[in-house]
């Protein structure tokens, strides 16, 4: 959200790279949160511990949001091709015909 304030200064490539890096670090945080023993006593992992369930639900919510976003993007029409702008023709000064009769006269 903070990067949206600096959208123009960052540029599209840097901003997208930063966002994709955030997904990777989030995955690392989820794995760390699930596999770490909260008491640091080398006990087996209790996946139904309240703190772990919270991390698991957050992870599932993010995965669901990503899947929905990808599905939505795949249903969109392909982007239009941006063609380079052609140079503008010089403006011709003078009388411009306004009616078909004036066009026939000339």
Biopython code that builds the backbone (N, CA, C, O; Angstrom):
import numpy as np
from Bio.PDB.StructureBuilder import StructureBuilder

atoms = [
    (1, "UNK", "N", (0.822, -1.177, 0.000)),
    (1, "UNK", "CA", (0.000, 0.000, 0.000)),
    (1, "UNK", "C", (0.873, 1.250, 0.000)),
    (1, "UNK", "O", (0.522, 2.251, -0.623)),
    (2, "UNK", "N", (1.973, 1.198, 0.673)),
    (2, "UNK", "CA", (2.857, 2.361, 0.713)),
    (2, "UNK", "C", (3.421, 2.642, -0.673)),
    (2, "UNK", "O", (3.608, 3.799, -1.049)),
    (3, "UNK", "N", (3.690, 1.585, -1.430)),
    (3, "UNK", "CA", (4.273, 1.789, -2.754)),
    (3, "UNK", "C", (3.310, 2.485, -3.702)),
    (3, "UNK", "O", (3.747, 3.069, -4.694)),
    (4, "UNK", "N", (2.018, 2.440, -3.428)),
    (4, "UNK", "CA", (1.068, 3.122, -4.314)),
    (4, "UNK", "C", (1.242, 4.631, -4.247)),
    (4, "UNK", "O", (0.899, 5.331, -5.200)),
    (5, "UNK", "N", (1.768, 5.146, -3.138)),
    (5, "UNK", "CA", (2.026, 6.583, -3.043)),
    (5, "UNK", "C", (3.227, 6.993, -3.887)),
    (5, "UNK", "O", (3.319, 8.136, -4.333)),
    (6, "UNK", "N", (4.144, 6.056, -4.103)),
    (6, "UNK", "CA", (5.351, 6.340, -4.866)),
    (6, "UNK", "C", (5.339, 5.631, -6.212)),
    (6, "UNK", "O", (6.392, 5.285, -6.748)),
    (7, "UNK", "N", (4.161, 5.417, -6.750)),
    (7, "UNK", "CA", (3.988, 4.652, -7.988)),
    (7, "UNK", "C", (4.791, 5.239, -9.142)),
    (7, "UNK", "O", (5.482, 4.507, -9.851)),
    (8, "UNK", "N", (4.707, 6.520, -9.333)),
    (8, "UNK", "CA", (5.391, 7.139, -10.470)),
    (8, "UNK", "C", (6.901, 7.197, -10.267)),
    (8, "UNK", "O", (7.663, 7.021, -11.218)),
    (9, "UNK", "N", (7.331, 7.440, -9.044)),
    (9, "UNK", "CA", (8.769, 7.530, -8.786)),
    (9, "UNK", "C", (9.447, 6.168, -8.942)),
    (9, "UNK", "O", (10.567, 6.086, -9.446)),
    (10, "UNK", "N", (8.765, 5.094, -8.508)),
    (10, "UNK", "CA", (9.347, 3.758, -8.591)),
    (10, "UNK", "C", (9.361, 3.225, -10.020)),
    (10, "UNK", "O", (10.322, 2.574, -10.430)),
    (11, "UNK", "N", (8.335, 3.487, -10.756)),
    (11, "UNK", "CA", (8.209, 2.916, -12.092)),
    (11, "UNK", "C", (7.552, 1.546, -12.008)),
    (11, "UNK", "O", (7.525, 0.919, -10.949)),
    (12, "UNK", "N", (7.032, 1.098, -13.123)),
    (12, "UNK", "CA", (6.263, -0.153, -13.148)),
    (12, "UNK", "C", (7.121, -1.376, -12.819)),
    (12, "UNK", "O", (6.696, -2.230, -12.041)),
    (13, "UNK", "N", (8.310, -1.473, -13.394)),
    (13, "UNK", "CA", (9.142, -2.665, -13.185)),
    (13, "UNK", "C", (9.587, -2.802, -11.736)),
    (13, "UNK", "O", (9.495, -3.887, -11.161)),
    (14, "UNK", "N", (10.065, -1.724, -11.145)),
    (14, "UNK", "CA", (10.528, -1.800, -9.759)),
    (14, "UNK", "C", (9.367, -2.097, -8.822)),
    (14, "UNK", "O", (9.509, -2.863, -7.869)),
    (15, "UNK", "N", (8.236, -1.498, -9.094)),
    (15, "UNK", "CA", (7.073, -1.705, -8.224)),
    (15, "UNK", "C", (6.592, -3.157, -8.303)),
    (15, "UNK", "O", (6.274, -3.758, -7.276)),
    (16, "UNK", "N", (6.537, -3.718, -9.502)),
    (16, "UNK", "CA", (6.113, -5.116, -9.645)),
    (16, "UNK", "C", (7.123, -6.060, -9.000)),
    (16, "UNK", "O", (6.735, -7.041, -8.365)),
    (17, "UNK", "N", (8.414, -5.773, -9.158)),
    (17, "UNK", "CA", (9.442, -6.609, -8.530)),
    (17, "UNK", "C", (9.301, -6.578, -7.012)),
    (17, "UNK", "O", (9.449, -7.604, -6.348)),
    (18, "UNK", "N", (9.018, -5.408, -6.470)),
    (18, "UNK", "CA", (8.831, -5.281, -5.023)),
    (18, "UNK", "C", (7.614, -6.077, -4.562)),
    (18, "UNK", "O", (7.666, -6.734, -3.523)),
    (19, "UNK", "N", (6.542, -6.027, -5.307)),
    (19, "UNK", "CA", (5.335, -6.756, -4.928)),
    (19, "UNK", "C", (5.542, -8.268, -5.011)),
    (19, "UNK", "O", (5.093, -9.001, -4.130)),
    (20, "UNK", "N", (6.213, -8.738, -6.055)),
    (20, "UNK", "CA", (6.463, -10.177, -6.164)),
    (20, "UNK", "C", (7.428, -10.654, -5.087)),
    (20, "UNK", "O", (7.324, -11.790, -4.623)),
    (21, "UNK", "N", (8.365, -9.804, -4.686)),
    (21, "UNK", "CA", (9.257, -10.141, -3.575)),
    (21, "UNK", "C", (8.461, -10.281, -2.286)),
    (21, "UNK", "O", (8.775, -11.129, -1.451)),
    (22, "UNK", "N", (7.443, -9.464, -2.121)),
    (22, "UNK", "CA", (6.601, -9.545, -0.925)),
    (22, "UNK", "C", (5.888, -10.897, -0.844)),
    (22, "UNK", "O", (5.725, -11.443, 0.247)),
    (23, "UNK", "N", (5.464, -11.441, -1.986)),
    (23, "UNK", "CA", (4.832, -12.763, -1.966)),
    (23, "UNK", "C", (5.830, -13.834, -1.516)),
    (23, "UNK", "O", (5.480, -14.728, -0.746)),
    (24, "UNK", "N", (7.065, -13.740, -1.997)),
    (24, "UNK", "CA", (8.080, -14.711, -1.605)),
    (24, "UNK", "C", (8.410, -14.636, -0.122)),
    (24, "UNK", "O", (8.530, -15.664, 0.544)),
    (25, "UNK", "N", (8.556, -13.433, 0.390)),
    (25, "UNK", "CA", (8.858, -13.299, 1.823)),
    (25, "UNK", "C", (7.670, -13.724, 2.671)),
    (25, "UNK", "O", (7.859, -14.270, 3.758)),
    (26, "UNK", "N", (6.465, -13.491, 2.207)),
    (26, "UNK", "CA", (5.284, -13.949, 2.955)),
    (26, "UNK", "C", (5.286, -15.465, 3.053)),
    (26, "UNK", "O", (4.969, -16.019, 4.106)),
    (27, "UNK", "N", (5.638, -16.142, 1.969)),
    (27, "UNK", "CA", (5.707, -17.606, 1.996)),
    (27, "UNK", "C", (6.738, -18.077, 3.020)),
    (27, "UNK", "O", (6.497, -19.038, 3.751)),
    (28, "UNK", "N", (7.879, -17.402, 3.072)),
    (28, "UNK", "CA", (8.898, -17.760, 4.070)),
    (28, "UNK", "C", (8.392, -17.534, 5.489)),
    (28, "UNK", "O", (8.645, -18.352, 6.373)),
    (29, "UNK", "N", (7.689, -16.448, 5.713)),
    (29, "UNK", "CA", (7.135, -16.179, 7.049)),
    (29, "UNK", "C", (6.101, -17.227, 7.447)),
    (29, "UNK", "O", (6.054, -17.645, 8.604)),
    (30, "UNK", "N", (5.281, -17.650, 6.506)),
    (30, "UNK", "CA", (4.274, -18.672, 6.818)),
    (30, "UNK", "C", (4.937, -19.998, 7.185)),
    (30, "UNK", "O", (4.560, -20.640, 8.166)),
    (31, "UNK", "N", (5.922, -20.398, 6.394)),
    (31, "UNK", "CA", (6.624, -21.654, 6.692)),
    (31, "UNK", "C", (7.321, -21.554, 8.046)),
    (31, "UNK", "O", (7.268, -22.489, 8.846)),
    (32, "UNK", "N", (7.962, -20.439, 8.297)),
    (32, "UNK", "CA", (8.648, -20.244, 9.580)),
    (32, "UNK", "C", (7.650, -20.271, 10.738)),
    (32, "UNK", "O", (7.909, -20.893, 11.768)),
    (33, "UNK", "N", (6.515, -19.600, 10.570)),
    (33, "UNK", "CA", (5.518, -19.558, 11.640)),
    (33, "UNK", "C", (4.894, -20.907, 11.935)),
    (33, "UNK", "O", (4.547, -21.202, 13.078)),
    (34, "UNK", "N", (4.752, -21.719, 10.914)),
    (34, "UNK", "CA", (4.124, -23.029, 11.109)),
    (34, "UNK", "C", (5.118, -24.051, 11.674)),
    (34, "UNK", "O", (4.753, -24.871, 12.517)),
    (35, "UNK", "N", (6.362, -24.002, 11.214)),
    (35, "UNK", "CA", (7.330, -25.032, 11.596)),
    (35, "UNK", "C", (8.141, -24.705, 12.856)),
    (35, "UNK", "O", (8.917, -25.544, 13.313)),
    (36, "UNK", "N", (7.981, -23.523, 13.418)),
    (36, "UNK", "CA", (8.754, -23.153, 14.598)),
    (36, "UNK", "C", (8.040, -23.601, 15.870)),
    (36, "UNK", "O", (6.822, -23.467, 15.992)),
    (37, "UNK", "N", (8.813, -24.133, 16.815)),
    (37, "UNK", "CA", (8.272, -24.516, 18.120)),
    (37, "UNK", "C", (8.199, -23.263, 18.989)),
    (37, "UNK", "O", (9.239, -22.668, 19.272)),
    (38, "UNK", "N", (6.992, -22.834, 19.429)),
    (38, "UNK", "CA", (6.874, -21.592, 20.187)),
    (38, "UNK", "C", (7.592, -21.635, 21.537)),
    (38, "UNK", "O", (7.988, -20.589, 22.049)),
    (39, "UNK", "N", (7.768, -22.815, 22.119)),
    (39, "UNK", "CA", (8.434, -22.929, 23.420)),
    (39, "UNK", "C", (9.927, -23.190, 23.284)),
    (39, "UNK", "O", (10.641, -23.216, 24.287)),
    (40, "UNK", "N", (10.407, -23.384, 22.069)),
    (40, "UNK", "CA", (11.814, -23.655, 21.777)),
    (40, "UNK", "C", (12.342, -24.845, 22.576)),
    (40, "UNK", "O", (13.441, -24.789, 23.129)),
    (41, "UNK", "N", (11.560, -25.917, 22.634)),
    (41, "UNK", "CA", (11.953, -27.111, 23.383)),
    (41, "UNK", "C", (12.122, -28.330, 22.483)),
    (41, "UNK", "O", (12.165, -29.455, 22.981)),
    (42, "UNK", "N", (12.219, -28.134, 21.178)),
    (42, "UNK", "CA", (12.402, -29.221, 20.212)),
    (42, "UNK", "C", (11.313, -30.282, 20.295)),
    (42, "UNK", "O", (11.589, -31.472, 20.149)),
    (43, "UNK", "N", (10.099, -29.858, 20.526)),
    (43, "UNK", "CA", (8.964, -30.783, 20.568)),
    (43, "UNK", "C", (8.405, -30.957, 19.164)),
    (43, "UNK", "O", (8.671, -30.132, 18.290)),
    (44, "UNK", "N", (7.631, -32.021, 18.933)),
    (44, "UNK", "CA", (7.002, -32.171, 17.617)),
    (44, "UNK", "C", (6.035, -31.007, 17.347)),
    (44, "UNK", "O", (5.507, -30.391, 18.272)),
    (45, "UNK", "N", (5.825, -30.731, 16.083)),
    (45, "UNK", "CA", (4.983, -29.595, 15.700)),
    (45, "UNK", "C", (3.524, -29.920, 15.950)),
    (45, "UNK", "O", (3.027, -30.961, 15.519)),
    (46, "UNK", "N", (2.841, -29.028, 16.645)),
    (46, "UNK", "CA", (1.399, -29.151, 16.878)),
    (46, "UNK", "C", (0.697, -28.212, 15.901)),
    (46, "UNK", "O", (0.601, -27.008, 16.140)),
    (47, "UNK", "N", (0.212, -28.777, 14.801)),
    (47, "UNK", "CA", (-0.402, -27.950, 13.758)),
    (47, "UNK", "C", (-1.747, -27.373, 14.192)),
    (47, "UNK", "O", (-2.259, -26.472, 13.528)),
    (48, "UNK", "N", (-2.334, -27.858, 15.278)),
    (48, "UNK", "CA", (-3.618, -27.344, 15.755)),
    (48, "UNK", "C", (-3.459, -26.376, 16.926)),
    (48, "UNK", "O", (-4.445, -26.018, 17.571)),
    (49, "UNK", "N", (-2.234, -25.953, 17.201)),
    (49, "UNK", "CA", (-1.989, -24.913, 18.194)),
    (49, "UNK", "C", (-2.647, -23.622, 17.699)),
    (49, "UNK", "O", (-2.648, -23.346, 16.499)),
    (50, "UNK", "N", (-3.203, -22.841, 18.614)),
    (50, "UNK", "CA", (-3.972, -21.651, 18.223)),
    (50, "UNK", "C", (-3.140, -20.680, 17.389)),
    (50, "UNK", "O", (-3.639, -20.125, 16.410)),
    (51, "UNK", "N", (-1.895, -20.472, 17.760)),
    (51, "UNK", "CA", (-1.058, -19.558, 16.992)),
    (51, "UNK", "C", (-0.783, -20.104, 15.596)),
    (51, "UNK", "O", (-0.755, -19.352, 14.621)),
    (52, "UNK", "N", (-0.583, -21.400, 15.505)),
    (52, "UNK", "CA", (-0.317, -22.016, 14.204)),
    (52, "UNK", "C", (-1.571, -21.996, 13.324)),
    (52, "UNK", "O", (-1.478, -21.793, 12.114)),
    (53, "UNK", "N", (-2.738, -22.206, 13.934)),
    (53, "UNK", "CA", (-3.993, -22.164, 13.176)),
    (53, "UNK", "C", (-4.195, -20.759, 12.601)),
    (53, "UNK", "O", (-4.663, -20.611, 11.472)),
    (54, "UNK", "N", (-3.846, -19.739, 13.371)),
    (54, "UNK", "CA", (-3.960, -18.361, 12.884)),
    (54, "UNK", "C", (-3.052, -18.152, 11.669)),
    (54, "UNK", "O", (-3.480, -17.579, 10.666)),
    (55, "UNK", "N", (-1.812, -18.610, 11.755)),
    (55, "UNK", "CA", (-0.879, -18.473, 10.631)),
    (55, "UNK", "C", (-1.375, -19.280, 9.432)),
    (55, "UNK", "O", (-1.290, -18.817, 8.294)),
    (56, "UNK", "N", (-1.888, -20.472, 9.679)),
    (56, "UNK", "CA", (-2.401, -21.308, 8.589)),
    (56, "UNK", "C", (-3.594, -20.660, 7.906)),
    (56, "UNK", "O", (-3.707, -20.704, 6.681)),
    (57, "UNK", "N", (-4.490, -20.054, 8.691)),
    (57, "UNK", "CA", (-5.646, -19.369, 8.093)),
    (57, "UNK", "C", (-5.216, -18.157, 7.279)),
    (57, "UNK", "O", (-5.761, -17.907, 6.204)),
    (58, "UNK", "N", (-4.254, -17.412, 7.775)),
    (58, "UNK", "CA", (-3.738, -16.270, 7.003)),
    (58, "UNK", "C", (-3.123, -16.740, 5.688)),
    (58, "UNK", "O", (-3.327, -16.124, 4.642)),
    (59, "UNK", "N", (-2.368, -17.837, 5.751)),
    (59, "UNK", "CA", (-1.749, -18.386, 4.548)),
    (59, "UNK", "C", (-2.827, -18.825, 3.549)),
    (59, "UNK", "O", (-2.723, -18.538, 2.356)),
    (60, "UNK", "N", (-3.845, -19.511, 4.032)),
    (60, "UNK", "CA", (-4.921, -19.953, 3.133)),
    (60, "UNK", "C", (-5.666, -18.771, 2.533)),
    (60, "UNK", "O", (-6.071, -18.822, 1.372)),
    (61, "UNK", "N", (-5.851, -17.714, 3.302)),
    (61, "UNK", "CA", (-6.529, -16.521, 2.798)),
    (61, "UNK", "C", (-5.720, -15.868, 1.676)),
    (61, "UNK", "O", (-6.280, -15.451, 0.662)),
    (62, "UNK", "N", (-4.416, -15.783, 1.861)),
    (62, "UNK", "CA", (-3.562, -15.196, 0.822)),
    (62, "UNK", "C", (-3.553, -16.081, -0.418)),
    (62, "UNK", "O", (-3.633, -15.578, -1.539)),
    (63, "UNK", "N", (-3.459, -17.385, -0.228)),
    (63, "UNK", "CA", (-3.479, -18.302, -1.377)),
    (63, "UNK", "C", (-4.801, -18.185, -2.128)),
    (63, "UNK", "O", (-4.812, -18.158, -3.359)),
    (64, "UNK", "N", (-5.903, -18.116, -1.409)),
    (64, "UNK", "CA", (-7.216, -17.963, -2.038)),
    (64, "UNK", "C", (-7.301, -16.654, -2.820)),
    (64, "UNK", "O", (-7.823, -16.626, -3.934)),
    (65, "UNK", "N", (-6.788, -15.573, -2.237)),
    (65, "UNK", "CA", (-6.812, -14.276, -2.926)),
    (65, "UNK", "C", (-5.978, -14.320, -4.201)),
    (65, "UNK", "O", (-6.383, -13.768, -5.224)),
    (66, "UNK", "N", (-4.817, -14.970, -4.148)),
    (66, "UNK", "CA", (-3.963, -15.069, -5.335)),
    (66, "UNK", "C", (-4.652, -15.898, -6.411)),
    (66, "UNK", "O", (-4.630, -15.527, -7.584)),
    (67, "UNK", "N", (-5.265, -17.018, -6.027)),
    (67, "UNK", "CA", (-5.955, -17.870, -7.006)),
    (67, "UNK", "C", (-7.111, -17.114, -7.652)),
    (67, "UNK", "O", (-7.294, -17.185, -8.867)),
    (68, "UNK", "N", (-7.884, -16.399, -6.858)),
    (68, "UNK", "CA", (-8.993, -15.625, -7.424)),
    (68, "UNK", "C", (-8.491, -14.533, -8.357)),
    (68, "UNK", "O", (-9.101, -14.274, -9.394)),
    (69, "UNK", "N", (-7.385, -13.893, -7.996)),
    (69, "UNK", "CA", (-6.829, -12.830, -8.836)),
    (69, "UNK", "C", (-6.322, -13.393, -10.157)),
    (69, "UNK", "O", (-6.535, -12.790, -11.209)),
    (70, "UNK", "N", (-5.655, -14.538, -10.113)),
    (70, "UNK", "CA", (-5.144, -15.156, -11.342)),
    (70, "UNK", "C", (-6.306, -15.605, -12.231)),
    (70, "UNK", "O", (-6.265, -15.414, -13.446)),
    (71, "UNK", "N", (-7.337, -16.196, -11.632)),
    (71, "UNK", "CA", (-8.509, -16.612, -12.421)),
    (71, "UNK", "C", (-9.176, -15.407, -13.073)),
    (71, "UNK", "O", (-9.593, -15.480, -14.229)),
    (72, "UNK", "N", (-9.279, -14.303, -12.344)),
    (72, "UNK", "CA", (-9.896, -13.093, -12.902)),
    (72, "UNK", "C", (-9.059, -12.565, -14.056)),
    (72, "UNK", "O", (-9.599, -12.167, -15.088)),
    (73, "UNK", "N", (-7.734, -12.559, -13.884)),
    (73, "UNK", "CA", (-6.854, -12.042, -14.927)),
    (73, "UNK", "C", (-6.925, -12.887, -16.185)),
    (73, "UNK", "O", (-6.866, -12.351, -17.292)),
    (74, "UNK", "N", (-7.052, -14.199, -16.036)),
    (74, "UNK", "CA", (-7.118, -15.074, -17.206)),
    (74, "UNK", "C", (-8.409, -14.881, -17.992)),
    (74, "UNK", "O", (-8.455, -15.193, -19.182)),
    (75, "UNK", "N", (-9.431, -14.385, -17.364)),
    (75, "UNK", "CA", (-10.710, -14.155, -18.050)),
    (75, "UNK", "C", (-10.772, -12.810, -18.761)),
    (75, "UNK", "O", (-11.713, -12.554, -19.511)),
    (76, "UNK", "N", (-9.785, -11.947, -18.537)),
    (76, "UNK", "CA", (-9.773, -10.628, -19.164)),
    (76, "UNK", "C", (-9.306, -10.742, -20.608)),
    (76, "UNK", "O", (-8.536, -11.643, -20.941)),
    (77, "UNK", "N", (-9.765, -9.834, -21.469)),
    (77, "UNK", "CA", (-9.280, -9.863, -22.862)),
    (77, "UNK", "C", (-7.796, -9.520, -22.894)),
    (77, "UNK", "O", (-7.293, -8.858, -21.986)),
    (78, "UNK", "N", (-7.094, -9.964, -23.931)),
    (78, "UNK", "CA", (-5.658, -9.663, -24.006)),
    (78, "UNK", "C", (-5.436, -8.164, -24.133)),
    (78, "UNK", "O", (-6.289, -7.448, -24.657)),
    (79, "UNK", "N", (-4.302, -7.694, -23.658)),
    (79, "UNK", "CA", (-4.043, -6.253, -23.742)),
    (79, "UNK", "C", (-3.879, -5.813, -25.187)),
    (79, "UNK", "O", (-3.435, -6.575, -26.045)),
    (80, "UNK", "N", (-4.247, -4.571, -25.430)),
    (80, "UNK", "CA", (-4.097, -4.038, -26.777)),
    (80, "UNK", "C", (-2.633, -3.740, -27.049)),
    (80, "UNK", "O", (-1.869, -3.398, -26.146)),
    (81, "UNK", "N", (-2.260, -3.878, -28.320)),
    (81, "UNK", "CA", (-0.889, -3.598, -28.712)),
    (81, "UNK", "C", (-0.749, -2.090, -28.849)),
    (81, "UNK", "O", (-1.548, -1.434, -29.518)),
    (82, "UNK", "N", (0.260, -1.564, -28.217)),
    (82, "UNK", "CA", (0.517, -0.127, -28.326)),
    (82, "UNK", "C", (1.423, 0.115, -29.519)),
    (82, "UNK", "O", (2.556, -0.363, -29.572)),
    (83, "UNK", "N", (0.908, 0.855, -30.457)),
    (83, "UNK", "CA", (1.682, 1.168, -31.649)),
    (83, "UNK", "C", (2.348, 2.519, -31.465)),
    (83, "UNK", "O", (1.810, 3.386, -30.777)),
    (84, "UNK", "N", (3.515, 2.710, -32.071)),
    (84, "UNK", "CA", (4.163, 4.028, -31.947)),
    (84, "UNK", "C", (3.312, 5.086, -32.635)),
    (84, "UNK", "O", (2.692, 4.838, -33.669)),
    (85, "UNK", "N", (3.301, 6.250, -32.046)),
    (85, "UNK", "CA", (2.516, 7.337, -32.627)),
    (85, "UNK", "C", (3.167, 7.812, -33.917)),
    (85, "UNK", "O", (4.386, 7.963, -33.998)),
    (86, "UNK", "N", (2.332, 8.044, -34.925)),
    (86, "UNK", "CA", (2.818, 8.562, -36.188)),
    (86, "UNK", "C", (3.004, 10.063, -36.064)),
    (86, "UNK", "O", (2.300, 10.716, -35.293)),
    (87, "UNK", "N", (3.943, 10.611, -36.814)),
    (87, "UNK", "CA", (4.108, 12.068, -36.743)),
    (87, "UNK", "C", (2.860, 12.751, -37.293)),
    (87, "UNK", "O", (2.240, 12.291, -38.252)),
    (88, "UNK", "N", (2.524, 13.842, -36.665)),
    (88, "UNK", "CA", (1.330, 14.581, -37.105)),
    (88, "UNK", "C", (1.601, 15.304, -38.409)),
    (88, "UNK", "O", (2.708, 15.782, -38.660)),
    (89, "UNK", "N", (0.558, 15.375, -39.239)),
    (89, "UNK", "CA", (0.661, 16.112, -40.485)),
    (89, "UNK", "C", (0.589, 17.596, -40.190)),
    (89, "UNK", "O", (-0.089, 18.011, -39.250)),
    (90, "UNK", "N", (1.281, 18.398, -40.982)),
    (90, "UNK", "CA", (1.212, 19.842, -40.734)),
    (90, "UNK", "C", (-0.195, 20.369, -40.995)),
    (90, "UNK", "O", (-0.904, 19.877, -41.873)),
    (91, "UNK", "N", (-0.578, 21.356, -40.234)),
    (91, "UNK", "CA", (-1.902, 21.949, -40.366)),
    (91, "UNK", "C", (-1.885, 22.912, -41.543)),
    (91, "UNK", "O", (-1.019, 23.782, -41.641)),
    (92, "UNK", "N", (-2.853, 22.744, -42.431)),
    (92, "UNK", "CA", (-2.969, 23.613, -43.601)),
    (92, "UNK", "C", (-3.894, 24.760, -43.227)),
    (92, "UNK", "O", (-5.039, 24.550, -42.827)),
    (93, "UNK", "N", (-3.384, 25.957, -43.361)),
    (93, "UNK", "CA", (-4.215, 27.119, -43.040)),
    (93, "UNK", "C", (-4.961, 27.556, -44.277)),
    (93, "UNK", "O", (-4.507, 27.354, -45.404)),
    (94, "UNK", "N", (-6.076, 28.139, -44.058)),
    (94, "UNK", "CA", (-6.887, 28.606, -45.170)),
    (94, "UNK", "C", (-8.330, 28.246, -44.937)),
    (94, "UNK", "O", (-8.703, 27.747, -43.876)),
    (95, "UNK", "N", (-9.137, 28.506, -45.948)),
    (95, "UNK", "CA", (-10.564, 28.244, -45.836)),
    (95, "UNK", "C", (-10.808, 26.739, -45.875)),
    (95, "UNK", "O", (-10.285, 26.029, -46.734)),
    (96, "UNK", "N", (-11.586, 26.289, -44.960)),
    (96, "UNK", "CA", (-11.955, 24.883, -44.905)),
    (96, "UNK", "C", (-13.404, 24.773, -45.348)),
    (96, "UNK", "O", (-14.267, 25.455, -44.797)),
    (97, "UNK", "N", (-13.688, 23.930, -46.331)),
    (97, "UNK", "CA", (-15.084, 23.814, -46.778)),
    (97, "UNK", "C", (-15.957, 23.280, -45.650)),
    (97, "UNK", "O", (-15.583, 22.332, -44.960)),
    (98, "UNK", "N", (-17.089, 23.879, -45.474)),
    (98, "UNK", "CA", (-17.992, 23.476, -44.406)),
    (98, "UNK", "C", (-19.205, 22.732, -44.923)),
    (98, "UNK", "O", (-19.906, 22.087, -44.144)),
    (99, "UNK", "N", (-19.473, 22.806, -46.220)),
    (99, "UNK", "CA", (-20.640, 22.110, -46.768)),
    (99, "UNK", "C", (-20.233, 21.382, -48.036)),
    (99, "UNK", "O", (-19.210, 21.712, -48.636)),
    (100, "UNK", "N", (-21.022, 20.390, -48.457)),
    (100, "UNK", "CA", (-20.693, 19.644, -49.679)),
    (100, "UNK", "C", (-20.658, 20.534, -50.918)),
    (100, "UNK", "O", (-19.896, 20.254, -51.844)),
    (101, "UNK", "N", (-21.466, 21.607, -50.963)),
    (101, "UNK", "CA", (-21.481, 22.506, -52.115)),
    (101, "UNK", "C", (-20.134, 23.200, -52.280)),
    (101, "UNK", "O", (-19.627, 23.340, -53.393)),
    (102, "UNK", "N", (-19.551, 23.641, -51.138)),
    (102, "UNK", "CA", (-18.266, 24.321, -51.227)),
    (102, "UNK", "C", (-17.168, 23.359, -51.682)),
    (102, "UNK", "O", (-16.210, 23.773, -52.335)),
    (103, "UNK", "N", (-17.305, 22.081, -51.339)),
    (103, "UNK", "CA", (-16.309, 21.096, -51.744)),
    (103, "UNK", "C", (-16.382, 20.910, -53.271)),
    (103, "UNK", "O", (-15.349, 20.802, -53.932)),
    (104, "UNK", "N", (-17.614, 20.873, -53.831)),
    (104, "UNK", "CA", (-17.783, 20.686, -55.277)),
    (104, "UNK", "C", (-17.255, 21.865, -56.070)),
    (104, "UNK", "O", (-16.759, 21.678, -57.181)),
    (105, "UNK", "N", (-17.346, 23.069, -55.536)),
    (105, "UNK", "CA", (-16.908, 24.275, -56.237)),
    (105, "UNK", "C", (-15.405, 24.273, -56.445)),
    (105, "UNK", "O", (-14.924, 24.775, -57.461)),
    (106, "UNK", "N", (-14.668, 23.730, -55.523)),
    (106, "UNK", "CA", (-13.219, 23.807, -55.611)),
    (106, "UNK", "C", (-12.616, 22.675, -56.371)),
    (106, "UNK", "O", (-11.396, 22.615, -56.524)),
]
sb = StructureBuilder()
sb.init_structure("model")
sb.init_model(0)
sb.init_chain("A")
sb.init_seg("    ")
for serial, (resi, resn, name, xyz) in enumerate(atoms, 1):
    if name == "N":
        sb.init_residue(resn, " ", resi, " ")
    sb.init_atom(name, np.array(xyz, "f"), 0.0, 1.0, " ", f" {name:<3s}", serial, name[0])
structure = sb.get_structure()
